[in-house]
Every structure is written in C-alpha cells, then in structure tokens.
Amino acid sequence: MTVSATPDTIERELIDFLETRTKAGWTVTRDLFGEGGLSSLFAMELVVHLEQRYGITITGANLKLANFRTVGAMVELVVRLRG
C-alpha cells in the first residue's frame, strides 16, 4: 500500500500498471473501455489492484464503470476513498 501517495503519484502508478498489463500506451483521459477495448474482467482486476495498492474498499455505488473509465477517474476515486 502506498500510504503517502499524492494524486500525481497515483496517476503515474496507474499508467505504469496499465501499460505493463496491456502493453499499450495510456493517458490520464483515454477511455479504457471505449478506446482501449478492455473487458469487464479487466475492470475487476483494476478494482482488486486499487484496493490492495491503496488500502481502500470499493463497494456499492463506487463500483460504477464511470469510476474506472479513465486514469483520472480512478485517481479521483482513490483520493476520495482515502479522504
């Protein structure tokens, strides 16, 4: 878990994770599921990764696809849940 991660650090870590897992380039605003063609199974991998890496629990209304559509949305989710 990254205890003192800033939004910029989370952003960089998420882009690194995505690029390692998908072998494709990613930006903060690229639509992972629209442009990137990622699957719902990969969305679940993202949930597990975020929970384990940042010590958060993502449940209920926070599981909506909009929270995982872009790196920026995931950073906002992590920051909000760690708040």
RATA-V880367 format. One line per field, one symbol per residue. phi: phi as a letter, one per 40 degrees, with the letter a starting at -180 (. if undefined). psi: psi as a letter, one per 30 degrees, with the letter a starting at -180 (. if undefined). A space follows every 50 residues. Layout:
phi=???
psi=???
//
This chain:
phi=.ccbccdccddccccddccccbfbcbbcbcccccccgcccccdcccdccc cccbgbbbbfccccddcbcbcdcccdccccccd
psi=kjegkleeeeeeeeeeeeeeefhlkklefkjefeefgllfeeeeeeeeee eeeghlkjlbffgkeffgeleeeeeeeeeeff.
//
